[in-house]
Amino acid sequence: MSKKLSERMDAAQTVMDGERVRWLLGKKIPLTQGENVFGKQMAENRYDLILMNAASAEFTRTMILEEVLDKPKSCVEVAEALDMEPSEVLRHFIALRKWRYVEDAGEKKGYLLFKATTQGRAACEGV
């Protein structure tokens, strides 16, 4: 198996082991078969869309976090490594920084560098 595929498989496993996706999976029956506080029931396709979006965001954030585990990198460097748009990477860095999974690590060629925090490392390793 190639290194890139192995990294993606590891990221997918981390997402499936993560709290956000597990929580959503555990709430499927109450959300789709029960009623919310407004007396409404969530359509199953709406639940599936929410779950898919959450899992996709978590997967992308895990891949980004893995890029900055060993060495601080800029949005542009991470975007190139993951074949993504820098603006999309920045959006995820903002969320990761809000959760204290990454922090600023200086500047290089006018770009802000990010590195994983101890908390980010633990989340990436599924601890």
DSSP file (Angstrom, degrees, kcal/mol; ACC not computed):
  #  RESIDUE AA STRUCTURE BP1 BP2  ACC     N-H-->O    O-->H-N    N-H-->O    O-->H-N    TCO  KAPPA ALPHA  PHI   PSI    X-CA   Y-CA   Z-CA
    1    1 A M              0   0    0      0, 0.0     2,-0.0     0, 0.0     0, 0.0   0.000 360.0 360.0 360.0 138.8    0.0    0.0    0.0
    2    2 A S     >  -     0   0    0      1,-0.1     4,-2.5     4,-0.0     5,-0.2  -0.281 360.0-117.9 -70.3 157.9    1.3    3.5   -0.9
    3    3 A K  H  > S+     0   0    0      1,-0.2     4,-2.4     2,-0.2     5,-0.2   0.903 114.6  51.8 -62.4 -41.6    2.3    5.9    1.9
    4    4 A K  H  > S+     0   0    0      2,-0.2     4,-2.1     1,-0.2    -1,-0.2   0.915 111.1  46.5 -63.3 -43.8   -0.4    8.4    0.8
    5    5 A L  H  > S+     0   0    0      1,-0.2     4,-2.5     2,-0.2    -1,-0.2   0.907 111.5  52.3 -64.3 -41.6   -3.1    5.8    0.8
    6    6 A S  H  X S+     0   0    0     -4,-2.5     4,-2.4     1,-0.2    -2,-0.2   0.903 109.1  49.8 -61.0 -41.7   -2.0    4.5    4.2
    7    7 A E  H  X S+     0   0    0     -4,-2.4     4,-2.2     2,-0.2    -1,-0.2   0.893 111.3  49.0 -64.4 -39.9   -2.1    8.1    5.6
    8    8 A R  H  X S+     0   0    0     -4,-2.1     4,-2.4     2,-0.2    -2,-0.2   0.886 110.8  50.0 -67.5 -38.7   -5.6    8.5    4.2
    9    9 A M  H  X S+     0   0    0     -4,-2.5     4,-2.3     2,-0.2    -2,-0.2   0.910 110.7  49.6 -65.3 -41.8   -6.7    5.2    5.8
   10   10 A D  H  X S+     0   0    0     -4,-2.4     4,-2.2     2,-0.2    -2,-0.2   0.907 111.1  49.8 -62.0 -41.7   -5.3    6.2    9.1
   11   11 A A  H  X S+     0   0    0     -4,-2.2     4,-2.2     2,-0.2    -2,-0.2   0.908 109.9  50.7 -64.2 -41.9   -7.1    9.6    8.9
   12   12 A A  H  X S+     0   0    0     -4,-2.4     4,-2.3     1,-0.2    -1,-0.2   0.902 110.4  49.6 -62.4 -40.8  -10.4    7.9    8.1
   13   13 A Q  H  X S+     0   0    0     -4,-2.3     4,-1.8     1,-0.2    -1,-0.2   0.899 109.2  51.9 -65.1 -40.4   -9.9    5.5   11.1
   14   14 A T  H  X S+     0   0    0     -4,-2.2     4,-0.8     2,-0.2    -2,-0.2   0.899 109.8  50.0 -61.8 -41.3   -9.2    8.5   13.3
   15   15 A V  H >< S+     0   0    0     -4,-2.2     3,-0.8     1,-0.2     6,-0.4   0.931 110.6  48.5 -63.1 -46.0  -12.4   10.2   12.1
   16   16 A M  H 3< S+     0   0    0     -4,-2.3    -1,-0.2     1,-0.3    -2,-0.2   0.806 114.0  46.9 -67.2 -28.3  -14.5    7.1   12.8
   17   17 A D  H 3< S+     0   0    0     -4,-1.8    -1,-0.3    -5,-0.2    -2,-0.2   0.606  95.2 107.9 -83.5 -12.5  -13.0    6.8   16.2
   18   18 A G  S <X S-     0   0    0     -4,-0.8     4,-1.9    -3,-0.8     5,-0.2  -0.218  76.8-121.4 -73.3 157.6  -13.6   10.5   16.9
   19   19 A E  H  > S+     0   0    0      1,-0.2     4,-2.6     2,-0.2     5,-0.2   0.871 104.3  56.4 -64.8 -42.1  -16.2   11.9   19.2
   20   20 A R  H  > S+     0   0    0      2,-0.2     4,-2.0     1,-0.2    -1,-0.2   0.932 112.8  38.7 -62.3 -49.2  -18.1   14.0   16.7
   21   21 A V  H  > S+     0   0    0     -6,-0.4     4,-2.7     2,-0.2     5,-0.2   0.905 116.2  51.9 -70.0 -41.5  -18.9   11.2   14.3
   22   22 A R  H  X S+     0   0    0     -4,-1.9     4,-2.2    -7,-0.3    -2,-0.2   0.907 109.3  51.0 -60.2 -41.0  -19.6    8.7   17.0
   23   23 A W  H  X S+     0   0    0     -4,-2.6     4,-0.9     2,-0.2    -2,-0.2   0.938 111.4  47.1 -61.8 -47.3  -22.0   11.1   18.7
   24   24 A L  H >< S+     0   0    0     -4,-2.0     3,-0.7     1,-0.2     4,-0.3   0.904 110.9  51.7 -62.3 -41.2  -23.9   11.7   15.4
   25   25 A L  H >< S+     0   0    0     -4,-2.7     3,-1.1     1,-0.2     4,-0.3   0.896 108.8  51.5 -61.8 -39.2  -24.1    8.0   14.7
   26   26 A G  H 3< S+     0   0    0     -4,-2.2    -1,-0.2     1,-0.2    -2,-0.2   0.669 107.9  53.3 -71.0 -16.6  -25.4    7.4   18.2
   27   27 A K  T <X S+     0   0    0     -4,-0.9     4,-2.5    -3,-0.7     5,-0.3   0.363  77.2 100.8 -99.5   4.1  -28.1   10.0   17.7
   28   28 A K  H <> S+     0   0    0     -3,-1.1     4,-2.8    -4,-0.3     5,-0.3   0.946  84.9  42.1 -58.1 -52.9  -29.6    8.6   14.4
   29   29 A I  H  >>S+     0   0    0     -4,-0.3     4,-2.6     1,-0.2     5,-0.7   0.950 117.0  46.0 -63.7 -50.2  -32.6    6.9   15.9
   30   30 A P  H  >5S+     0   0    0      0, 0.0     4,-0.9     0, 0.0    -1,-0.2   0.895 118.7  43.7 -59.6 -36.4  -33.6    9.7   18.4
   31   31 A L  H  <5S+     0   0    0     -4,-2.5    11,-1.8     1,-0.2    -2,-0.2   0.870 123.6  33.0 -76.6 -35.9  -33.1   12.4   15.6
   32   32 A T  H  <5S+     0   0    0     -4,-2.8    -3,-0.2    -5,-0.3    12,-0.2   0.665 130.3  30.7 -97.7 -17.4  -34.9   10.5   12.8
   33   33 A Q  H  <5S+     0   0    0     -4,-2.6    -2,-0.1    -5,-0.3     2,-0.1   0.609 114.2  58.8-114.4 -17.8  -37.6    8.7   14.7
   34   34 A G  S  <<S-     0   0    0     -4,-0.9     8,-0.4    -5,-0.7     2,-0.4  -0.363  84.6-104.2 -99.9-175.6  -38.2   11.0   17.6
   35   35 A E        -     0   0    0      6,-0.1     6,-0.2    -2,-0.1    -3,-0.1  -0.868  24.7-133.8-111.9 146.0  -39.4   14.6   17.7
   36   36 A N    >   -     0   0    0      4,-3.1     3,-2.2    -2,-0.4    -1,-0.1  -0.156  47.2 -79.2 -83.1-172.6  -37.2   17.6   18.5
   37   37 A V  T 3  S+     0   0    0      1,-0.3    -1,-0.1     2,-0.1    -2,-0.0   0.666 133.0  54.7 -65.5 -15.5  -38.3   20.4   20.9
   38   38 A F  T 3  S-     0   0    0      2,-0.2    -1,-0.3     0, 0.0     3,-0.1   0.328 120.3-107.5 -97.8   6.0  -40.5   21.8   18.2
   39   39 A G  S <  S+     0   0    0     -3,-2.2     2,-0.3     1,-0.3    -2,-0.1   0.679  78.7 129.7  77.9  17.5  -42.4   18.6   17.7
   40   40 A K        -     0   0    0      0, 0.0    -4,-3.1     0, 0.0     2,-0.4  -0.756  51.0-139.8-106.9 152.4  -40.7   17.9   14.3
   41   41 A Q        -     0   0    0     -2,-0.3     2,-0.3    -6,-0.2    -9,-0.2  -0.910  22.3-121.4-109.6 137.1  -38.9   14.8   13.1
   42   42 A M        -     0   0    0    -11,-1.8     2,-0.1    -2,-0.4    -8,-0.0  -0.608  28.4-117.9 -78.6 133.2  -35.7   15.0   11.1
   43   43 A A     >  -     0   0    0     -2,-0.3     4,-2.2     1,-0.1     3,-0.4  -0.439  19.2-125.8 -67.1 143.3  -35.8   13.4    7.7
   44   44 A E  H  > S+     0   0    0      1,-0.2     4,-2.6     2,-0.2     5,-0.2   0.864 110.5  54.3 -61.9 -36.8  -33.4   10.6    7.3
   45   45 A N  H  > S+     0   0    0      2,-0.2     4,-1.8     1,-0.2    -1,-0.2   0.834 107.6  51.5 -67.7 -29.8  -31.8   12.1    4.2
   46   46 A R  H  > S+     0   0    0     -3,-0.4     4,-2.3     2,-0.2    -2,-0.2   0.914 110.2  48.5 -68.8 -43.7  -31.2   15.3    6.2
   47   47 A Y  H  X S+     0   0    0     -4,-2.2     4,-2.8     1,-0.2    -2,-0.2   0.934 110.4  51.7 -58.9 -46.7  -29.5   13.3    8.9
   48   48 A D  H  X S+     0   0    0     -4,-2.6     4,-2.5     1,-0.2    -1,-0.2   0.881 109.6  49.9 -59.6 -39.5  -27.4   11.5    6.3
   49   49 A L  H  X S+     0   0    0     -4,-1.8     4,-2.6     2,-0.2    -1,-0.2   0.915 111.2  48.4 -65.4 -43.8  -26.3   14.8    4.8
   50   50 A I  H  X S+     0   0    0     -4,-2.3     4,-2.4     2,-0.2    -2,-0.2   0.926 113.6  47.3 -62.0 -45.1  -25.3   16.2    8.2
   51   51 A L  H  X S+     0   0    0     -4,-2.8     4,-2.7     2,-0.2     5,-0.2   0.918 112.5  49.2 -62.2 -44.5  -23.4   13.1    9.0
   52   52 A M  H  X S+     0   0    0     -4,-2.5     4,-2.4    -5,-0.2    -2,-0.2   0.911 112.3  47.7 -63.6 -43.0  -21.6   13.1    5.7
   53   53 A N  H  X S+     0   0    0     -4,-2.6     4,-2.4     2,-0.2    -1,-0.2   0.907 113.1  48.2 -65.0 -41.6  -20.6   16.8    6.0
   54   54 A A  H  X S+     0   0    0     -4,-2.4     4,-2.5    -5,-0.2    -2,-0.2   0.930 113.4  46.8 -64.7 -45.3  -19.4   16.3    9.6
   55   55 A A  H  X S+     0   0    0     -4,-2.7     4,-2.5     2,-0.2    -2,-0.2   0.899 112.7  50.3 -64.0 -40.7  -17.3   13.2    8.6
   56   56 A S  H  X S+     0   0    0     -4,-2.4     4,-2.4    -5,-0.2    -2,-0.2   0.924 112.1  46.8 -63.6 -44.8  -15.9   15.0    5.5
   57   57 A A  H  X S+     0   0    0     -4,-2.4     4,-2.6     1,-0.2    -2,-0.2   0.917 113.3  48.9 -63.8 -42.9  -14.9   18.0    7.6
   58   58 A E  H  X S+     0   0    0     -4,-2.5     4,-2.2     2,-0.2    -2,-0.2   0.897 110.8  50.7 -63.9 -40.2  -13.3   15.8   10.3
   59   59 A F  H  X S+     0   0    0     -4,-2.5     4,-2.4     2,-0.2    -2,-0.2   0.941 112.2  46.5 -62.0 -47.5  -11.4   13.8    7.6
   60   60 A T  H  X S+     0   0    0     -4,-2.4     4,-2.4     1,-0.2    -2,-0.2   0.914 113.0  49.3 -62.2 -43.4  -10.0   17.0    6.0
   61   61 A R  H  X S+     0   0    0     -4,-2.6     4,-2.6     1,-0.2    -1,-0.2   0.860 109.9  51.5 -66.6 -34.7   -9.1   18.4    9.4
   62   62 A T  H  X S+     0   0    0     -4,-2.2     4,-2.4     2,-0.2    -1,-0.2   0.920 110.2  48.7 -66.6 -42.6   -7.3   15.2   10.4
   63   63 A M  H  X S+     0   0    0     -4,-2.4     4,-1.2     2,-0.2    -2,-0.2   0.916 113.7  47.0 -62.6 -42.4   -5.3   15.3    7.1
   64   64 A I  H  X S+     0   0    0     -4,-2.4     4,-0.9     1,-0.2     3,-0.4   0.927 111.4  51.2 -64.2 -45.3   -4.4   18.9    7.7
   65   65 A L  H >< S+     0   0    0     -4,-2.6     3,-0.8     1,-0.2    -2,-0.2   0.892 106.4  54.3 -60.2 -41.0   -3.4   18.2   11.3
   66   66 A E  H >< S+     0   0    0     -4,-2.4     3,-0.9     1,-0.2     4,-0.4   0.810 101.7  60.2 -63.6 -29.1   -1.2   15.3   10.2
   67   67 A E  H 3< S+     0   0    0     -4,-1.2     4,-0.3    -3,-0.4    -1,-0.2   0.781 110.4  40.3 -68.4 -26.3    0.6   17.7    7.8
   68   68 A V  T << S+     0   0    0     -4,-0.9    48,-2.0    -3,-0.8    -1,-0.2   0.182  87.2  95.8-110.8  17.4    1.7   19.9   10.7
   69   69 A L  S <  S+     0   0    0     -3,-0.9    -1,-0.1    46,-0.2    -2,-0.1   0.925  97.7  25.3 -69.6 -44.6    2.6   17.3   13.3
   70   70 A D  S    S+     0   0    0     -4,-0.4    -1,-0.1     1,-0.3    -2,-0.1   0.758 131.9  15.8 -93.8 -27.3    6.3   17.2   12.6
   71   71 A K  S    S-     0   0    0     -4,-0.3    -1,-0.3    43,-0.1    43,-0.1  -0.991  79.8-105.3-152.7 135.1    7.0   20.6   11.2
   72   72 A P        -     0   0    0      0, 0.0     2,-0.3     0, 0.0    43,-0.2  -0.355  44.7-179.1 -60.6 140.3    5.2   24.0   11.1
   73   73 A K  E     -A  114   0A   0     41,-2.1    41,-2.7    -5,-0.1     2,-0.1  -0.958  23.5-119.3-140.5 157.8    3.7   24.7    7.6
   74   74 A S  E  >  -A  113   0A   0     -2,-0.3     4,-2.4    39,-0.2     5,-0.2  -0.434  35.2-104.6 -88.9 168.5    1.7   27.5    6.0
   75   75 A C  H  > S+     0   0    0     37,-0.5     4,-2.8     1,-0.2     5,-0.2   0.895 122.8  52.8 -58.3 -40.5   -1.8   27.2    4.4
   76   76 A V  H  > S+     0   0    0      2,-0.2     4,-2.3     1,-0.2    -1,-0.2   0.917 109.0  48.1 -64.5 -44.1   -0.2   27.2    1.0
   77   77 A E  H  > S+     0   0    0      2,-0.2     4,-2.1     1,-0.2    -2,-0.2   0.918 114.9  45.1 -63.1 -43.5    2.3   24.4    1.8
   78   78 A V  H  X S+     0   0    0     -4,-2.4     4,-2.1     2,-0.2    -2,-0.2   0.913 111.4  53.4 -66.5 -42.3   -0.5   22.3    3.3
   79   79 A A  H  X>S+     0   0    0     -4,-2.8     5,-2.6    -5,-0.2     4,-0.8   0.906 110.4  47.3 -59.6 -42.7   -2.8   23.0    0.4
   80   80 A E  H ><5S+     0   0    0     -4,-2.3     3,-0.5     1,-0.2    -1,-0.2   0.916 111.9  50.0 -64.9 -42.5   -0.1   21.9   -2.1
   81   81 A A  H 3<5S+     0   0    0     -4,-2.1    -1,-0.2     1,-0.2    -2,-0.2   0.838 120.7  34.9 -65.3 -33.1    0.6   18.7   -0.1
   82   82 A L  H 3<5S-     0   0    0     -4,-2.1    -1,-0.2    -5,-0.1    -2,-0.2   0.363 108.2-118.6-104.8   3.9   -3.1   17.8    0.0
   83   83 A D  T <<5S+     0   0    0     -4,-0.8     2,-0.3    -3,-0.5    -3,-0.2   0.954  70.4 129.7  56.7  53.5   -4.1   19.2   -3.4
   84   84 A M      < -     0   0    0     -5,-2.6    -1,-0.2    -8,-0.1    -2,-0.1  -0.812  66.5 -92.1-128.5 168.1   -6.6   21.6   -1.9
   85   85 A E    >>  -     0   0    0     -2,-0.3     4,-2.0     1,-0.1     3,-0.6  -0.666  31.5-130.2 -79.4 137.2   -7.3   25.4   -2.2
   86   86 A P  H 3> S+     0   0    0      0, 0.0     4,-2.6     0, 0.0     5,-0.2   0.852 107.9  57.7 -56.5 -35.2   -5.4   27.5    0.3
   87   87 A S  H 3> S+     0   0    0      2,-0.2     4,-1.9     1,-0.2     5,-0.1   0.872 106.4  48.6 -65.0 -35.6   -8.6   29.3    1.3
   88   88 A E  H <> S+     0   0    0     -3,-0.6     4,-1.7     2,-0.2    -1,-0.2   0.906 111.3  49.6 -68.9 -41.1  -10.2   25.9    2.2
   89   89 A V  H  X S+     0   0    0     -4,-2.0     4,-2.6     1,-0.2    -2,-0.2   0.917 109.4  52.4 -62.5 -42.7   -7.2   25.0    4.3
   90   90 A L  H  X S+     0   0    0     -4,-2.6     4,-2.4     1,-0.2    -1,-0.2   0.908 105.5  54.6 -60.5 -42.3   -7.3   28.3    6.1
   91   91 A R  H  X S+     0   0    0     -4,-1.9     4,-1.4     1,-0.2    -1,-0.2   0.894 111.9  44.2 -57.8 -41.2  -11.0   27.8    6.9
   92   92 A H  H  X S+     0   0    0     -4,-1.7     4,-2.8     2,-0.2    -1,-0.2   0.867 109.6  55.5 -73.4 -36.3  -10.1   24.5    8.6
   93   93 A F  H  X S+     0   0    0     -4,-2.6     4,-2.7     2,-0.2     5,-0.2   0.888 104.6  55.0 -61.3 -37.8   -7.0   26.0   10.3
   94   94 A I  H  X S+     0   0    0     -4,-2.4     4,-2.1     2,-0.2    -1,-0.2   0.929 111.1  43.9 -61.0 -44.9   -9.3   28.6   11.9
   95   95 A A  H  X S+     0   0    0     -4,-1.4     4,-1.8     2,-0.2    -2,-0.2   0.919 113.9  50.3 -65.3 -43.4  -11.5   25.8   13.3
   96   96 A L  H  <>S+     0   0    0     -4,-2.8     5,-3.4     1,-0.2     6,-0.9   0.870 111.7  48.2 -63.8 -36.6   -8.5   23.8   14.4
   97   97 A R  H ><5S+     0   0    0     -4,-2.7     3,-1.4     3,-0.2    -1,-0.2   0.885 107.1  55.8 -71.2 -38.3   -7.1   26.8   16.2
   98   98 A K  H 3<5S+     0   0    0     -4,-2.1    -2,-0.2     1,-0.3    -1,-0.2   0.889 110.9  45.0 -58.4 -39.2  -10.4   27.6   17.8
   99   99 A W  T 3<5S-     0   0    0     -4,-1.8    -1,-0.3    -5,-0.1    -2,-0.2   0.391 117.6-117.5 -85.4   2.5  -10.3   24.1   19.3
  100  100 A R  T < 5S+     0   0    0     -3,-1.4    20,-0.4     2,-0.2    19,-0.3   0.810  79.6 125.2  63.3  34.1   -6.6   24.6   20.2
  101  101 A Y  S   <S+     0   0    0     -5,-3.4    16,-2.3    18,-0.2     2,-0.3   0.691  76.5  25.0 -90.6 -23.3   -5.5   21.8   18.0
  102  102 A V  E     -B  116   0A   0     -6,-0.9     2,-0.3    14,-0.3    14,-0.2  -0.932  68.2-167.8-133.6 161.1   -3.0   24.1   16.2
  103  103 A E  E     -B  115   0A   0     12,-2.3    12,-2.2    -2,-0.3     2,-0.1  -0.953  36.4 -83.6-142.5 162.9   -1.2   27.3   17.1
  104  104 A D  E     -B  114   0A   0     -2,-0.3    10,-0.2    10,-0.2     3,-0.1  -0.393  35.4-175.8 -66.1 142.9    0.7   29.9   15.3
  105  105 A A  E     -     0   0A   0      8,-2.7     2,-0.2     1,-0.5     9,-0.2  -0.108  49.3 -83.5-134.5  37.2    4.4   29.1   14.8
  106  106 A G  E     -     0   0A   0      7,-0.3     7,-2.5     2,-0.0    -1,-0.5  -0.621  55.2 -69.9 100.0-158.5    5.9   32.2   13.2
  107  107 A E  E     -B  112   0A   0      5,-0.2     2,-0.4    -2,-0.2     5,-0.2  -0.987  30.1-169.7-143.7 147.7    5.9   33.4    9.6
  108  108 A K  E >  S-B  111   0A   0      3,-2.6     3,-1.9    -2,-0.3    -2,-0.0  -0.951  76.9 -17.7-144.3 120.0    7.7   32.3    6.4
  109  109 A K  T 3  S-     0   0    0     -2,-0.4     3,-0.1     1,-0.3    -1,-0.0   0.852 128.8 -51.0  53.5  38.6    7.7   34.4    3.2
  110  110 A G  T 3  S+     0   0    0      1,-0.2     2,-0.4     0, 0.0    -1,-0.3   0.477 115.6 115.0  81.7   2.3    4.8   36.4    4.5
  111  111 A Y  E <   - B   0 108A   0     -3,-1.9    -3,-2.6   -37,-0.0    -1,-0.2  -0.885  68.5-119.4-108.7 137.4    2.7   33.4    5.3
  112  112 A L  E     - B   0 107A   0     -2,-0.4   -37,-0.5    -5,-0.2     2,-0.3  -0.512  28.4-140.9 -69.9 136.3    1.6   32.4    8.8
  113  113 A L  E     -A   74   0A   0     -7,-2.5    -8,-2.7    -2,-0.2     2,-0.4  -0.776  12.8-158.7-100.4 146.2    2.9   29.0    9.9
  114  114 A F  E     -AB  73 104A   0    -41,-2.7   -41,-2.1    -2,-0.3     2,-0.3  -0.937   8.0-175.2-122.6 146.3    0.8   26.6   12.0
  115  115 A K  E     - B   0 103A   0    -12,-2.2   -12,-2.3    -2,-0.4   -46,-0.2  -0.973  32.4-100.0-136.8 154.6    1.9   23.7   14.1
  116  116 A A  E     - B   0 102A   0    -48,-2.0   -14,-0.3    -2,-0.3     2,-0.1  -0.465  34.0-141.3 -72.3 141.4    0.0   21.0   16.0
  117  117 A T     >  -     0   0    0    -16,-2.3     4,-2.6    -2,-0.2     5,-0.2  -0.395  32.2 -98.2 -89.2 174.9   -0.4   21.5   19.8
  118  118 A T  H  > S+     0   0    0      1,-0.2     4,-2.2     2,-0.2     5,-0.1   0.907 128.9  50.1 -59.3 -41.7   -0.2   18.7   22.3
  119  119 A Q  H  > S+     0   0    0    -19,-0.3     4,-2.2     2,-0.2    -1,-0.2   0.889 110.0  50.5 -64.1 -40.1   -4.0   18.6   22.3
  120  120 A G  H  > S+     0   0    0    -20,-0.4     4,-2.3     2,-0.2    -2,-0.2   0.890 108.9  51.3 -65.2 -39.9   -4.0   18.4   18.5
  121  121 A R  H  X S+     0   0    0     -4,-2.6     4,-2.0     2,-0.2    -2,-0.2   0.921 109.9  49.5 -62.3 -43.7   -1.4   15.6   18.5
  122  122 A A  H  <>S+     0   0    0     -4,-2.2     5,-2.7     1,-0.2     4,-0.5   0.909 111.5  48.9 -62.3 -42.2   -3.6   13.6   21.0
  123  123 A A  H ><5S+     0   0    0     -4,-2.2     3,-0.6     1,-0.2    -1,-0.2   0.884 111.7  49.6 -64.9 -38.4   -6.7   14.1   18.7
  124  124 A C  H 3<5S+     0   0    0     -4,-2.3    -1,-0.2     1,-0.2    -2,-0.2   0.832 112.6  46.5 -69.8 -32.8   -4.8   13.0   15.7
  125  125 A E  T 3<5S-     0   0    0     -4,-2.0    -1,-0.2    -5,-0.2    -2,-0.2   0.459 112.8-118.5 -89.6  -1.1   -3.5    9.9   17.4
  126  126 A G  T < 5       0   0    0     -3,-0.6    -3,-0.2    -4,-0.5    -4,-0.1   0.748 360.0 360.0  72.5  24.2   -7.0    9.1   18.8
  127  127 A V      <       0   0    0     -5,-2.7    -4,-0.2    -6,-0.2    -1,-0.1   0.475 360.0 360.0 -78.2 360.0   -5.9    9.3   22.4
